[in-house]
């Protein structure tokens, strides 16, 4: 059996290292399915025990007590997992050695270990060597100068660090790297997953896979109710029970080697364990840990159901990586030392991609749209100051922050809007214009509302309904007349995700005084001017009798919904997310939108240009302090090593945030209306 076959035994058939060495394994390829089937035959050779091969977990009691100190009462520290593994030698390192040795450039292991003993495996091609003096199972390979980083795809940073692409092997202790080769990435949705480095804490193929994101440190701090005056830095672990959840799921990673720490922790891999926040605080209280600096506190996690992660691997949403604990611990330590959260953990992902031989892939997408969106997500969610809310913390449980002097203009602008607007300003027939702020409120989500023009079609005590007017779709309504020999197609526009029950899926609207005077349609609400709605039959009949032209109409499909509870539309107007368009501007805005055509790949840019033209024409004659001109900036003090006088650009880039929002809108249209995410 050659070494490739032996590796398949380990990675495909699911046998652990100890079991693999106790049997002869041959791999049969099924020609019908091209799947590997592992067959094993027990040998008569005696099995040599070696500490490298100890993989059987030792069960421990579900709870343990720390020794009583001289001045403290005895406190119980519980073990979060009854099946906790005791710390042992890292069998993953030995498996990595086998994977590395498959490289044609690697020299024979036997040549570098003349006194090594051969493990009892029937292998006519190559003997598998275990060096008794090489306890980490990897040193002999790093000492071989002939090992080429480029040729092997394996990049040692020092003699004990390693990583390799593990294909589709999902297991506790594996690392999941955010993929960048899928057509639809994480730029528009769930930006926190873009180029994420996720450590698998638990995996059961039949039930659930749980992991935490290792490269999203935040500026937020959590108070300690056990140790006075201590605060714990919070890392973003994932979107399930995360930072802003009422009950965050807290995991404290550590590498403590003391018996007391190990007994209340779950081993993930050699030298990396996790425990609960309560246990971590008690370890500090009892002196078994120096303080919060001995832990990494993660709020939230990422989760996958049965077979979900495997399917996403098939779509190249992720790469699986096997690496050693030293590499991960070094990166955690580096990120803990003053790293700006807006850096978004990209260097950690790039390092591991390089180590597994995907450095070229990482280089190709450096500085991409998704990178910039991730940095903006990091500023929005990981940096302590929340500029949109005058510096107030989103979740007081993570520690409040004072109002920064630089947010006074923001507060004044909000107050001005509140004094000039009321619930009465928003009524059926009103048009709302999306925010003009440089940092668009629709940058990270609901990008379709960026620079949008929304017609309010219903306003009552329970809900507000509106249609976006500026998004022609790829479908149209044919109003050709064969008798007259005329042909015309009116674009159908995407108005929102919802439909109004009991009404036609298509809404025809016009803003033509002549048609209003002729009685075609009815106004929204009690307005005598502005936009009217009519039925499809009324519109087509008016066209057939030359009372109206096809271009007089916009056809809408779907509506947006704003419930009156919580963050309703009136509140969004007061916050500056939208502004009410003056009635005197409605006709001009409507006429500009009529220039848009049914969406195609060829006219995408032109249609978006018309959207921007109409949006500009809808601008209010009023101005507020927070709507800055191109040369105005905010001074909000957002970190060292960065131009604090200019938050109009994405961190560590020359990309204007306002332009990034325009790019995000184009990406949204290309993805969801055209079905061509790579076009933008």
ROLOLO-705810 format. One record per residue (C-alpha): residue number from 0; z, x, y. Coordinates in Angstrom, 1 decimal. Last residue first. Example, Ala and Ser with C-alpha at 12.3 -4.5 7.8 and 13.67 -1.06 7.14 Angstrom:
PT  pos      pz      px      py
PT    1     7.1    13.7    -1.1
PT    0     7.8    12.3    -4.5
// end
This chain:
PT  pos      pz      px      py
PT  679   -11.5   -20.9    44.2
PT  678   -14.2   -21.5    41.5
PT  677   -11.9   -20.3    38.8
PT  676   -10.1   -23.7    38.7
PT  675   -13.3   -25.6    38.0
PT  674   -12.3   -29.2    37.2
PT  673   -13.9   -30.4    40.4
PT  672   -11.1   -32.8    41.6
PT  671    -8.1   -31.1    40.0
PT  670    -8.9   -27.4    39.9
PT  669   -11.4   -27.0    42.8
PT  668    -9.5   -29.4    45.0
PT  667    -6.1   -27.6    44.2
PT  666    -7.6   -24.2    44.7
PT  665    -9.0   -25.2    48.1
PT  664    -5.6   -26.5    49.1
PT  663    -4.0   -23.3    47.9
PT  662    -6.4   -21.3    49.9
PT  661    -5.6   -23.3    53.1
PT  660    -1.9   -22.7    52.4
PT  659    -2.6   -18.9    52.0
PT  658    -4.3   -19.0    55.3
PT  657    -1.2   -20.4    57.0
PT  656     1.0   -17.8    55.1
PT  655    -1.2   -15.0    56.7
PT  654    -2.0   -12.4    54.1
PT  653    -1.3    -8.8    55.3
PT  652     1.1    -8.2    52.4
PT  651     4.6    -7.0    51.7
PT  650     6.1   -10.5    52.0
PT  649     3.5   -13.1    52.9
PT  648     2.7   -13.2    56.6
PT  647     3.9   -15.6    59.3
PT  646     7.4   -14.3    59.0
PT  645     6.8   -11.8    61.8
PT  644     9.7   -10.4    63.8
PT  643    11.6    -9.3    60.7
PT  642     9.0    -6.7    59.9
PT  641    10.2    -5.6    56.5
PT  640    12.3    -2.7    55.2
PT  639    15.5    -4.7    55.4
PT  638    15.7    -8.4    55.0
PT  637    15.0   -11.8    56.5
PT  636    16.4   -11.6    60.0
PT  635    15.1   -14.9    61.5
PT  634    13.0   -13.8    64.4
PT  633    10.3   -16.4    64.6
PT  632     6.8   -15.6    65.9
PT  631     4.3   -16.7    68.5
PT  630     0.9   -15.1    68.8
PT  629    -1.1   -17.7    66.8
PT  628     0.6   -20.6    68.4
PT  627     3.9   -21.9    67.0
PT  626     4.7   -25.5    66.1
PT  625     8.4   -25.1    65.9
PT  624     9.0   -25.7    69.6
PT  623     7.2   -29.1    69.6
PT  622     3.9   -30.2    71.1
PT  621     2.7   -33.6    72.3
PT  620    -1.0   -34.3    72.6
PT  619    -1.0   -35.0    68.9
PT  618    -3.6   -33.5    66.6
PT  617    -6.0   -35.9    64.9
PT  616    -9.0   -33.9    66.1
PT  615    -7.7   -30.9    64.2
PT  614    -7.3   -32.8    61.0
PT  613   -10.8   -34.1    61.4
PT  612   -12.2   -30.6    61.7
PT  611   -10.0   -29.3    58.9
PT  610   -11.3   -32.0    56.5
PT  609   -14.8   -31.3    57.7
PT  608   -14.3   -27.6    56.7
PT  607   -13.0   -28.7    53.3
PT  606   -16.1   -30.7    52.7
PT  605   -18.3   -27.6    53.6
PT  604   -16.3   -25.3    51.3
PT  603   -16.7   -27.6    48.4
PT  602   -20.4   -28.3    49.1
PT  601   -22.0   -26.3    46.3
PT  600   -19.4   -27.0    43.6
PT  599   -19.9   -30.6    44.2
PT  598   -17.9   -33.4    45.9
PT  597   -19.6   -36.5    47.2
PT  596   -20.3   -35.9    50.8
PT  595   -18.1   -35.6    54.0
PT  594   -19.6   -36.6    57.3
PT  593   -17.7   -39.9    57.3
PT  592   -14.5   -37.9    57.8
PT  591   -15.6   -37.1    61.3
PT  590   -16.1   -40.8    62.1
PT  589   -12.6   -41.7    60.9
PT  588   -11.0   -39.0    63.1
PT  587   -13.0   -40.2    66.1
PT  586   -12.0   -43.8    65.6
PT  585    -8.3   -43.0    65.0
PT  584    -7.8   -40.8    68.1
PT  583    -6.7   -43.5    70.6
PT  582    -4.2   -44.9    68.0
PT  581    -2.2   -41.7    68.2
PT  580    -1.7   -40.0    64.8
PT  579     1.8   -40.2    63.5
PT  578     3.2   -36.8    62.5
PT  577     3.9   -35.5    59.0
PT  576     6.3   -32.9    57.5
PT  575     7.9   -32.6    61.0
PT  574    11.4   -33.5    59.9
PT  573    11.3   -36.8    61.7
PT  572     8.0   -37.7    60.0
PT  571     9.5   -36.7    56.6
PT  570    12.4   -39.0    57.3
PT  569    10.1   -41.9    58.0
PT  568     8.3   -41.1    54.7
PT  567    11.4   -41.4    52.6
PT  566    13.5   -38.5    51.3
PT  565    16.2   -40.5    49.6
PT  564    15.5   -44.2    49.1
PT  563    12.6   -46.0    50.8
PT  562    10.2   -44.9    48.1
PT  561     7.2   -42.9    49.2
PT  560     4.1   -43.6    47.1
PT  559     0.6   -42.1    47.3
PT  558    -2.4   -44.4    46.6
PT  557    -5.4   -44.5    44.2
PT  556    -9.1   -44.8    44.7
PT  555   -10.5   -45.1    48.3
PT  554   -14.1   -46.0    49.4
PT  553   -14.9   -45.0    52.9
PT  552   -17.4   -47.3    54.7
PT  551   -19.8   -47.1    57.7
PT  550   -22.0   -44.6    55.8
PT  549   -23.4   -47.4    53.6
PT  548   -24.7   -49.2    56.7
PT  547   -23.5   -52.6    57.9
PT  546   -25.0   -55.9    59.0
PT  545   -28.3   -54.9    57.3
PT  544   -28.1   -58.0    55.1
PT  543   -27.7   -55.9    51.9
PT  542   -25.1   -53.7    53.6
PT  541   -23.0   -56.7    54.6
PT  540   -23.3   -58.0    51.0
PT  539   -22.2   -54.6    49.6
PT  538   -19.1   -54.6    51.9
PT  537   -18.0   -58.2    51.2
PT  536   -18.4   -57.8    47.4
PT  535   -16.4   -54.5    47.4
PT  534   -13.6   -56.2    49.2
PT  533   -12.6   -55.4    52.8
PT  532   -10.1   -53.2    54.6
PT  531    -9.9   -52.6    58.4
PT  530    -9.0   -49.4    60.3
PT  529    -8.2   -49.4    64.0
PT  528    -8.0   -52.5    66.2
PT  527    -6.4   -55.9    66.0
PT  526    -3.3   -54.4    64.3
PT  525    -1.0   -56.9    62.7
PT  524    -0.6   -55.2    59.3
PT  523    -3.7   -53.6    58.0
PT  522    -6.7   -55.4    59.5
PT  521    -9.0   -57.7    57.7
PT  520   -12.5   -57.5    56.3
PT  519   -15.8   -58.2    58.1
PT  518   -15.2   -60.7    60.9
PT  517   -18.3   -59.9    62.9
PT  516   -16.1   -58.4    65.7
PT  515   -14.6   -56.0    63.2
PT  514   -18.0   -55.0    61.9
PT  513   -19.1   -54.3    65.5
PT  512   -15.9   -52.3    66.2
PT  511   -16.4   -50.1    63.2
PT  510   -13.4   -48.5    61.4
PT  509   -14.2   -49.3    57.8
PT  508   -12.3   -49.5    54.5
PT  507   -13.2   -50.3    50.9
PT  506   -10.4   -50.1    48.3
PT  505   -11.3   -49.3    44.7
PT  504    -8.9   -49.9    41.7
PT  503    -9.0   -53.6    42.6
PT  502    -5.5   -55.1    43.0
PT  501    -3.0   -56.5    40.5
PT  500    -0.9   -53.4    40.4
PT  499    -1.6   -50.9    43.1
PT  498    -2.7   -47.7    41.6
PT  497    -0.9   -44.3    41.7
PT  496    -1.9   -40.6    41.8
PT  495    -3.3   -40.6    45.4
PT  494    -6.3   -41.4    47.6
PT  493    -9.0   -39.5    45.8
PT  492   -12.2   -40.6    47.5
PT  491   -15.3   -42.3    46.1
PT  490   -18.4   -40.9    47.8
PT  489   -20.9   -43.5    48.9
PT  488   -24.3   -43.1    47.3
PT  487   -27.5   -44.3    49.0
PT  486   -31.0   -45.3    47.9
PT  485   -33.4   -47.6    49.7
PT  484   -36.6   -49.1    48.3
PT  483   -36.0   -52.4    50.1
PT  482   -36.2   -54.4    46.9
PT  481   -34.6   -51.6    44.8
PT  480   -31.5   -51.6    47.0
PT  479   -29.3   -48.6    46.3
PT  478   -25.5   -49.0    46.8
PT  477   -24.5   -46.4    44.3
PT  476   -20.7   -45.7    44.3
PT  475   -19.7   -42.1    44.0
PT  474   -17.9   -39.7    41.7
PT  473   -17.1   -36.0    42.2
PT  472   -14.2   -36.7    44.5
PT  471   -14.0   -37.0    48.3
PT  470   -10.6   -35.9    49.5
PT  469    -9.9   -36.6    53.2
PT  468    -8.6   -40.1    53.4
PT  467    -5.3   -39.8    51.6
PT  466    -4.1   -43.3    50.9
PT  465    -0.6   -44.5    51.7
PT  464     2.1   -46.7    50.3
PT  463     5.6   -47.0    51.7
PT  462     8.4   -48.6    49.6
PT  461    11.3   -50.9    49.4
PT  460    11.8   -52.6    52.7
PT  459     8.0   -52.9    53.4
PT  458     5.1   -50.7    54.5
PT  457     1.7   -51.0    52.9
PT  456    -1.6   -49.3    53.6
PT  455    -0.5   -46.3    55.5
PT  454    -3.6   -44.1    55.9
PT  453    -2.9   -40.4    55.2
PT  452    -4.8   -37.5    56.8
PT  451    -4.1   -34.3    55.0
PT  450    -3.8   -30.8    56.3
PT  449    -1.8   -29.9    53.2
PT  448    -1.2   -33.2    51.2
PT  447    -3.3   -32.0    48.3
PT  446    -1.0   -29.0    48.0
PT  445     1.6   -31.3    46.5
PT  444     3.8   -28.3    45.7
PT  443     4.2   -24.7    46.8
PT  442     2.3   -24.7    50.1
PT  441     2.9   -28.4    51.0
PT  440     5.7   -27.8    53.5
PT  439     3.2   -25.5    55.2
PT  438     4.5   -22.2    56.5
PT  437     2.5   -22.0    59.7
PT  436     3.6   -25.5    60.7
PT  435     0.9   -28.0    61.5
PT  434     2.3   -30.7    59.3
PT  433     0.0   -33.3    57.7
PT  432    -1.4   -36.1    59.9
PT  431    -0.3   -39.7    59.4
PT  430    -2.6   -42.6    60.1
PT  429    -1.1   -46.0    60.9
PT  428    -2.7   -49.2    59.5
PT  427     0.5   -50.5    57.9
PT  426     3.5   -49.3    59.9
PT  425     5.2   -46.0    60.6
PT  424     6.2   -45.9    64.3
PT  423     8.8   -48.7    63.7
PT  422    10.8   -46.3    61.5
PT  421    11.4   -44.2    64.5
PT  420     9.8   -41.3    66.4
PT  419    10.2   -39.7    69.8
PT  418    13.9   -38.9    69.6
PT  417    13.7   -37.7    66.0
PT  416    10.7   -35.5    66.9
PT  415    12.6   -33.8    69.7
PT  414    15.6   -33.3    67.5
PT  413    13.5   -31.7    64.8
PT  412    11.9   -29.4    67.4
PT  411    15.3   -28.4    68.8
PT  410    16.6   -27.6    65.4
PT  409    13.6   -25.4    64.6
PT  408    13.9   -23.6    68.0
PT  407    17.5   -22.9    67.2
PT  406    16.6   -21.4    63.8
PT  405    16.6   -17.8    65.1
PT  404    20.3   -17.9    65.9
PT  403    20.9   -18.3    62.2
PT  402    23.1   -21.2    61.0
PT  401    25.7   -19.8    58.7
PT  400    25.3   -19.6    55.0
PT  399    27.1   -21.6    52.3
PT  398    28.1   -20.4    48.9
PT  397    26.5   -21.3    45.5
PT  396    28.4   -24.5    45.2
PT  395    27.1   -25.5    48.6
PT  394    23.6   -26.2    47.1
PT  393    20.7   -26.2    49.5
PT  392    22.4   -23.8    51.9
PT  391    22.0   -24.6    55.5
PT  390    19.9   -22.1    57.6
PT  389    18.3   -24.7    59.9
PT  388    16.9   -26.7    57.0
PT  387    13.3   -25.4    57.1
PT  386    14.5   -21.9    57.4
PT  385    16.6   -21.8    54.2
PT  384    18.4   -18.5    54.3
PT  383    19.7   -17.1    51.1
PT  382    16.4   -15.9    49.6
PT  381    15.8   -17.0    46.1
PT  380    14.1   -20.4    46.4
PT  379    11.8   -20.5    49.4
PT  378    11.3   -16.7    49.6
PT  377    10.8   -16.5    45.9
PT  376     8.2   -19.4    45.9
PT  375     6.4   -17.5    48.7
PT  374     6.3   -14.4    46.6
PT  373     5.1   -16.4    43.6
PT  372     2.3   -17.9    45.8
PT  371     1.2   -14.4    46.8
PT  370     1.1   -13.2    43.2
PT  369    -0.9   -16.3    42.2
PT  368    -3.5   -15.6    44.8
PT  367    -3.9   -12.1    43.5
PT  366    -2.2    -9.0    44.8
PT  365    -2.5    -7.2    41.5
PT  364    -4.8    -9.1    39.2
PT  363    -7.0    -6.2    38.0
PT  362    -4.1    -3.8    37.8
PT  361    -2.2    -5.9    35.3
PT  360    -5.2    -6.2    33.0
PT  359    -5.7    -2.4    33.2
PT  358    -2.0    -1.9    32.3
PT  357    -2.2    -3.9    29.2
PT  356    -1.3    -1.2    26.8
PT  355     2.2    -2.5    25.9
PT  354     3.9     0.0    28.2
PT  353     1.6    -0.9    31.1
PT  352     2.4    -4.6    30.8
PT  351     6.1    -3.7    30.6
PT  350     5.9    -1.8    33.9
PT  349     3.8    -4.4    35.6
PT  348     6.3    -7.2    34.7
PT  347     9.2    -5.1    36.1
PT  346     7.2    -4.3    39.3
PT  345     6.5    -8.0    39.9
PT  344    10.2    -9.0    40.1
PT  343     9.5   -11.4    43.0
PT  342     9.5    -8.8    45.8
PT  341    10.8   -11.8    47.8
PT  340    14.2   -11.2    46.1
PT  339    14.6    -7.9    48.0
PT  338    15.9    -5.3    45.7
PT  337    19.3    -4.0    46.9
PT  336    20.4    -2.4    43.6
PT  335    20.5    -5.2    41.0
PT  334    16.8    -5.0    40.4
PT  333    17.2    -1.4    39.2
PT  332    20.1    -2.3    36.9
PT  331    18.1    -5.1    35.3
PT  330    15.1    -2.7    34.9
PT  329    17.3    -0.1    33.3
PT  328    18.9    -2.6    31.0
PT  327    15.4    -3.9    29.8
PT  326    14.1    -0.4    29.0
PT  325    17.4     0.6    27.3
PT  324    17.4    -2.6    25.2
PT  323    14.2    -1.6    23.4
PT  322    10.9    -3.5    23.6
PT  321     8.8    -6.1    21.7
PT  320     6.3    -8.0    23.8
PT  319     4.6   -11.3    23.4
PT  318     2.0   -12.2    26.0
PT  317     1.9   -15.6    27.7
PT  316    -0.5   -18.3    28.9
PT  315    -3.1   -16.8    26.7
PT  314    -4.2   -20.3    25.4
PT  313    -3.1   -19.3    21.9
PT  312     0.2   -18.1    23.3
PT  311     0.6   -21.6    24.8
PT  310     0.2   -23.1    21.4
PT  309     2.8   -20.8    19.9
PT  308     5.2   -21.7    22.7
PT  307     4.9   -25.4    22.0
PT  306     5.2   -25.1    18.2
PT  305     8.5   -26.9    18.2
PT  304     9.8   -27.4    21.8
PT  303    10.0   -24.8    24.5
PT  302    12.7   -23.9    26.9
PT  301    13.2   -21.8    30.0
PT  300    16.7   -21.3    31.3
PT  299    19.0   -22.0    34.2
PT  298    21.5   -19.9    36.2
PT  297    21.6   -16.3    35.1
PT  296    24.6   -14.0    35.8
PT  295    24.0   -10.3    35.1
PT  294    27.2    -8.6    34.1
PT  293    29.2    -5.4    34.5
PT  292    28.8    -5.6    38.3
PT  291    30.8    -8.9    38.2
PT  290    34.0    -6.8    37.6
PT  289    35.3    -3.8    35.7
PT  288    35.3    -5.5    32.3
PT  287    38.0    -5.5    29.7
PT  286    40.6    -5.7    32.5
PT  285    42.1    -9.0    31.5
PT  284    40.7   -10.8    34.6
PT  283    37.3    -9.2    34.2
PT  282    37.1   -10.4    30.6
PT  281    38.4   -13.8    31.8
PT  280    35.6   -14.1    34.3
PT  279    33.0   -13.2    31.7
PT  278    34.4   -15.8    29.2
PT  277    34.2   -18.6    31.8
PT  276    30.6   -17.5    32.7
PT  275    29.6   -17.8    29.0
PT  274    28.6   -14.8    26.9
PT  273    25.4   -12.8    26.3
PT  272    24.7    -9.6    24.5
PT  271    22.5    -6.6    25.0
PT  270    23.3    -3.2    23.4
PT  269    21.1    -3.8    20.3
PT  268    19.5    -7.2    20.5
PT  267    20.6   -10.7    21.5
PT  266    24.2   -10.4    20.3
PT  265    26.3   -13.4    21.1
PT  264    29.6   -12.7    22.9
PT  263    33.3   -13.4    22.6
PT  262    33.9   -10.8    19.9
PT  261    31.7    -8.3    21.6
PT  260    33.7    -8.3    24.8
PT  259    37.0    -7.9    23.0
PT  258    35.7    -5.1    20.8
PT  257    34.5    -3.1    23.8
PT  256    30.8    -2.2    23.9
PT  255    29.8    -4.0    27.1
PT  254    26.1    -4.4    27.5
PT  253    26.1    -7.6    29.5
PT  252    24.2   -10.9    30.0
PT  251    26.1   -13.8    31.5
PT  250    24.5   -17.2    30.9
PT  249    25.1   -20.2    33.1
PT  248    23.5   -23.7    32.6
PT  247    23.7   -25.3    36.0
PT  246    25.5   -28.6    36.2
PT  245    24.5   -30.3    39.5
PT  244    21.2   -28.4    39.2
PT  243    20.1   -26.4    42.2
PT  242    20.0   -23.0    40.5
PT  241    18.7   -24.1    37.2
PT  240    19.6   -26.7    34.5
PT  239    16.1   -26.2    33.1
PT  238    13.8   -24.4    35.6
PT  237    14.6   -20.8    34.5
PT  236    17.0   -17.9    34.7
PT  235    17.1   -17.5    38.5
PT  234    19.7   -14.8    39.1
PT  233    23.1   -15.4    40.8
PT  232    25.2   -12.7    42.2
PT  231    28.8   -13.2    41.4
PT  230    31.6   -13.3    44.0
PT  229    35.1   -12.0    43.7
PT  228    37.8   -12.7    46.4
PT  227    40.4   -14.0    43.8
PT  226    39.5   -13.7    40.1
PT  225    39.7   -17.0    38.2
PT  224    37.9   -19.4    40.5
PT  223    35.0   -16.9    41.1
PT  222    32.5   -18.0    43.7
PT  221    28.8   -17.9    43.1
PT  220    26.4   -15.8    45.3
PT  219    22.8   -16.4    46.2
PT  218    20.5   -13.6    47.3
PT  217    18.4   -14.1    44.2
PT  216    17.2   -11.9    41.2
PT  215    14.1   -13.2    39.5
PT  214    13.0   -10.6    37.0
PT  213    14.9   -11.4    33.8
PT  212    13.8   -15.0    33.2
PT  211    15.9   -16.6    30.5
PT  210    14.8   -17.8    27.1
PT  209    15.3   -20.7    24.7
PT  208    13.1   -21.7    21.8
PT  207    13.7   -25.1    20.0
PT  206    13.5   -27.0    16.8
PT  205    11.3   -26.1    13.9
PT  204    10.4   -22.6    15.1
PT  203    14.0   -21.7    15.7
PT  202    14.5   -19.2    18.5
PT  201    17.4   -18.2    20.6
PT  200    18.0   -15.8    23.5
PT  199    14.3   -14.9    24.1
PT  198    14.1   -12.6    27.1
PT  197    11.5   -13.8    29.7
PT  196     9.6   -11.4    32.0
PT  195     7.7   -13.7    34.4
PT  194     4.3   -12.8    35.7
PT  193     3.8   -16.3    37.0
PT  192     6.6   -18.5    35.5
PT  191     8.4   -18.9    38.9
PT  190     5.1   -20.4    40.3
PT  189     5.8   -23.6    38.4
PT  188     2.7   -25.3    39.8
PT  187    -0.1   -24.2    42.1
PT  186    -0.2   -20.5    41.3
PT  185     0.9   -20.8    37.7
PT  184    -2.4   -20.1    36.0
PT  183    -5.3   -22.4    35.2
PT  182    -8.2   -20.3    33.8
PT  181    -5.9   -18.3    31.5
PT  180    -6.0   -14.5    31.7
PT  179    -2.8   -13.8    33.7
PT  178    -0.1   -14.3    31.1
PT  177     3.6   -14.2    31.9
PT  176     5.4   -11.8    29.6
PT  175     7.7   -13.1    26.8
PT  174    10.2   -10.6    25.5
PT  173    11.6   -10.7    22.0
PT  172    15.3   -10.5    21.4
PT  171    15.5   -13.6    19.3
PT  170    12.1   -14.1    17.6
PT  169     8.5   -15.0    18.4
PT  168     5.8   -12.8    16.8
PT  167     2.5   -13.8    18.2
PT  166     1.0   -10.4    18.9
PT  165     3.9    -7.9    19.2
PT  164     2.4    -5.9    22.1
PT  163     4.4    -2.7    22.2
PT  162     7.5    -1.3    23.9
PT  161     9.5     2.0    23.8
PT  160    12.3     3.8    25.4
PT  159    14.6     6.4    23.8
PT  158    12.8     9.7    24.6
PT  157    12.1     8.7    28.2
PT  156     9.5     6.4    29.8
PT  155     7.6     6.0    26.5
PT  154     4.3     4.3    27.0
PT  153     2.6     2.8    23.9
PT  152    -1.0     1.8    24.1
PT  151    -1.6     4.5    21.5
PT  150    -4.7     6.2    22.9
PT  149    -3.6     6.0    26.6
PT  148     0.0     7.1    25.9
PT  147    -1.2     9.9    23.7
PT  146     1.2    11.2    21.0
PT  145     0.3    14.8    20.5
PT  144     3.6    15.9    22.1
PT  143     5.6    14.6    19.1
PT  142     9.2    14.4    20.3
PT  141     8.7    10.8    21.1
PT  140     7.8    10.1    17.5
PT  139    10.8    11.9    16.1
PT  138    13.1    10.0    18.4
PT  137    12.3     6.5    17.2
PT  136    14.6     5.5    14.4
PT  135    17.7     5.4    16.6
PT  134    19.6     7.3    14.0
PT  133    17.2    10.2    13.7
PT  132    19.3    12.6    11.6
PT  131    18.7    10.6     8.5
PT  130    14.9    10.7     9.0
PT  129    13.4     7.7     7.3
PT  128     9.9     8.3     6.0
PT  127     7.4     5.8     4.7
PT  126     5.1     7.7     2.4
PT  125     1.4     7.1     3.0
PT  124    -1.5     6.1     0.8
PT  123     0.0     5.6    -2.7
PT  122     2.9     3.6    -1.4
PT  121     5.5     2.1    -3.9
PT  120     8.5     1.9    -1.7
PT  119    11.9     3.6    -2.4
PT  118    12.5     5.3     1.0
PT  117    11.4     9.0     1.1
PT  116    14.0    11.4     2.3
PT  115    13.6    13.6     5.3
PT  114    14.0    17.3     5.2
PT  113    10.6    18.3     6.6
PT  112    10.7    15.7     9.4
PT  111     7.8    16.4    11.8
PT  110     5.1    16.6     9.1
PT  109     6.4    13.5     7.3
PT  108     5.8    11.4    10.4
PT  107     2.1    12.1    10.2
PT  106     0.6    12.7    13.6
PT  105    -0.2     9.7    15.9
PT  104    -3.7     9.7    17.3
PT  103    -5.0     7.2    14.7
PT  102    -2.3     4.8    15.9
PT  101    -0.6     3.1    12.9
PT  100     2.4     5.3    13.5
PT   99     3.3     3.3    16.5
PT   98     3.7     0.1    14.6
PT   97     6.0     1.8    12.1
PT   96     8.1     3.4    14.8
PT   95     8.4     0.0    16.5
PT   94     9.8    -1.4    13.3
PT   93    12.4     1.3    13.3
PT   92    13.3     0.5    16.9
PT   91    13.5    -3.1    16.0
PT   90    16.1    -2.3    13.4
PT   89    18.5    -1.4    16.2
PT   88    21.6     0.1    14.7
PT   87    24.6    -2.3    14.7
PT   86    26.6    -4.5    17.0
PT   85    28.2    -7.4    15.2
PT   84    26.1   -10.5    15.0
PT   83    27.5   -13.8    16.3
PT   82    27.0   -16.7    13.9
PT   81    29.8   -18.9    15.4
PT   80    28.1   -18.7    18.8
PT   79    29.8   -19.1    22.2
PT   78    32.8   -17.1    21.1
PT   77    35.9   -18.4    22.9
PT   76    38.3   -16.4    25.1
PT   75    41.8   -17.6    24.8
PT   74    44.3   -16.5    27.4
PT   73    47.7   -14.8    26.9
PT   72    49.7   -14.8    30.0
PT   71    49.4   -11.8    32.3
PT   70    51.7    -9.0    33.5
PT   69    51.8    -6.6    30.5
PT   68    48.5    -7.6    29.0
PT   67    48.2    -9.9    26.1
PT   66    45.4    -9.0    23.7
PT   65    42.4   -11.2    24.0
PT   64    42.3   -14.1    21.6
PT   63    39.3   -15.0    19.5
PT   62    37.3   -18.2    18.7
PT   61    34.5   -19.1    16.4
PT   60    35.5   -16.6    13.8
PT   59    33.0   -14.0    13.0
PT   58    30.0   -13.9    10.7
PT   57    28.4   -10.6    10.0
PT   56    24.6   -10.5    10.4
PT   55    22.5    -8.9     7.8
PT   54    20.1    -6.4     9.4
PT   53    21.5    -3.0     8.2
PT   52    18.3    -1.0     7.5
PT   51    18.9     1.9     9.9
PT   50    22.3     2.4     8.2
PT   49    20.6     3.4     5.0
PT   48    21.2     2.3     1.5
PT   47    18.8     3.6    -1.1
PT   46    17.5     0.9    -3.4
PT   45    17.0     2.0    -7.0
PT   44    13.4     1.7    -8.3
PT   43    12.8    -1.1   -10.7
PT   42    10.5    -2.8    -8.3
PT   41    10.5    -6.5    -7.4
PT   40     7.0    -7.8    -6.7
PT   39     6.2    -9.5    -3.4
PT   38     3.3   -11.6    -2.3
PT   37     2.6   -12.1     1.4
PT   36    -0.3   -14.4     2.4
PT   35    -2.4   -13.3     5.4
PT   34    -4.6   -16.0     6.9
PT   33    -8.4   -15.7     6.9
PT   32    -8.4   -19.5     6.1
PT   31   -11.1   -19.5     3.4
PT   30   -11.1   -15.8     2.6
PT   29    -7.3   -15.9     1.9
PT   28    -6.2   -12.3     2.6
PT   27    -3.7   -11.1     0.2
PT   26    -0.9    -8.8     1.4
PT   25     0.9    -6.6    -1.2
PT   24     4.6    -6.0    -1.0
PT   23     6.7    -3.8    -3.3
PT   22    10.3    -4.8    -2.8
PT   21    13.6    -3.4    -1.6
PT   20    12.1    -1.8     1.6
PT   19    10.8    -5.1     2.8
PT   18    14.1    -6.8     2.2
PT   17    15.9    -4.3     4.4
PT   16    13.3    -4.6     7.1
PT   15    13.3    -8.4     7.3
PT   14    10.6   -10.4     5.7
PT   13     8.7   -12.8     8.0
PT   12     5.4   -12.7     6.1
PT   11     3.5   -11.8     9.3
PT   10     5.4    -9.1    11.1
PT    9     7.2    -7.2     8.4
PT    8     4.7    -7.5     5.5
PT    7     1.9    -7.1     8.0
PT    6     3.4    -3.8     9.0
PT    5     3.4    -2.7     5.3
PT    4    -0.2    -3.6     5.0
PT    3    -1.1    -1.6     8.0
PT    2     1.0     1.3     6.5
PT    1    -1.0     1.5     3.3
PT    0     0.0     0.0     0.0
// end
